[in-house]
Structure formats: structure tokens, C-alpha cells
């Protein structure tokens, strides 16, 4: 049974080793339409549980083998916070990890639980999903178990943010015709302005989904990004294809664009033609544009 996978190289988290807290079977309280795993009955608790000692043993061996790891990523063949010994596991990981960062990739379903908040507060980065801000969209897209309540998730996120000193990242995965409406985005924006996460990652389907749902194009995701408040650090995770035309910006257009929404290096590569990149460098040299780091991602912003 292999609990450890990778290493995986990520621009956002560096060189990461994955730690699968449900390696044998899918155990999740969501049955998302876009999930790349085969559809399975939703569960509220894990019935197939790996002992803490076994997980720690494999992590120790992996850290000896891979001495240049930047991060340990807690994830699962399902939802990692359903692991019943999460608090104990994180304590043990923090004892052995040295300078390696820790993060978790969670659907956010259990964040209202104070015990989950206590455990996750010990991690360097917590990444929670929030695909919908309305109950109707949430039930249609994420297909949660009956015990999962969207309003409780929102309240839990707000409560966790108050106690957490690390990087809180929210991830939104957009699916064509389901959560990409102006109304749904406005509701997401309203909540995220209140939450004030370190970063918001937005993307779309990039692996074959379990159900017949469709992704958005990069240009559609970019247009969605402009609908969010400029104060939010929006990072586009959707893949850009070289066949899509890049844009030519004047210096004034670059400044206006960055005032509306700070852009990452990936955004610049995807959107700017060669002349626009030259103008960007000139504006940086003239101190009209600066960069800021938010949750390990560099953003260009107008001064």
C-alpha cells in the first residue's frame, strides 16, 4: 500500500510529496460532477483507515530518499479531513518534517468543526474548495452528503480565518453552465471579500471527469477573474494553449488592467505579446508597477 506519491513539481508549492490519507478506496462526502475519480457513494466518516504509525513511517522513508522536498501535501482518494486521527498525524508530521512546509488540499466540508480547525491551524498552508456560493449550485455541482451544509462551511471558513496565521487559499473550479453565471460569481465575490483569503485559485476541468460536464476556455476563465474584487489575489490555474492569440497592450492599458486585477507571471505569459512585455518592464523600471508575494505566488500590481 503506497501512501506517498510524487514528488510533484508545482509553481505554487515547489517540489511536493503527496500523502494519501485514503490510499485503498475513495472515501468522500462529496460526489463532484468534475471529479476524475469514479463516482462513489458519499460517506461522512472513513471506514478504511491507515494507522498513524504507518503513515509516519512512510513519510520518514520518503524524506530520507528525497532530501530536496519543499512541501508535504496531505490529500486523499477522497476528502483528507475525514481521516479520524488528523490532529495526531499533523503533530507527528511537525515533529519530523524539519524545514519542509506542510499543506492540505480539502473540499472544505468539515471546516466548521472546531477539532478540524485545531488540526489544520498547525499546517503552513490550507487550501479549501468553494465552487459555489448558493445552495442550489452547491447541490448540483458538488453533490454533497446530507450532513454537509454550505452555510456552515462559510461560517466555518470565517471562524478558521480568524484563528489561522498561515496561508489560507480558496480554490474554485468552474464548470460550463453550472457555476459560471454572473449571479453565482457575484455571490462568491461577496463572500470572499468578507473572508479575505491569502489567495484565490480559479480554474476549470483539466482531467477526464466522472460525469459529462465541460470545461471553460482560458479566455472565459480570465473574463471571470475580472468580475472579482481587485483586492482579492486571484490566480488562474487553468491551462493556456499556445493556439490562443495574445494581446497587445499600451502602457496605459497595462496600468489600467493591473489596477483592475493584479496578474501573475503565468497570466503575463498567457496574455501579453512581446511588445507588451517590454512595456511592462519599462513601467516596473519607472516604479509604476511593483510586485507582491501572496501565498508563494508573485503578483504584478499598479502602484
Secondary structure, DSSP 4 states (H G I P E B T S, - for coil): ---EEEEEEETTTEEEEEEETT-SS-B-SB--TT-SSPP----SS-SS---HHHHHHHHHHHHHH-TT--EEEEE-SB-GGG-TTHHHHHHHHHHH-TT-EEEEEE-STTTTSHHHHHHHTTSSEEEEE---SSHHHHHHHT-B-TT--HHHHHHHHHHHHHH--SEEEEEEEE-TTTS-SHHHHHHHHHHHHHH--SEEEEEE--S--SSS--PPPHHHHHHHHTTS-TTS-EEE-SPPPTTSPPB---HHHHHHHHHHS-EEHHHHHHHB-HHHHHHHHHHHHTTSEEEEEETTEEEEEE-
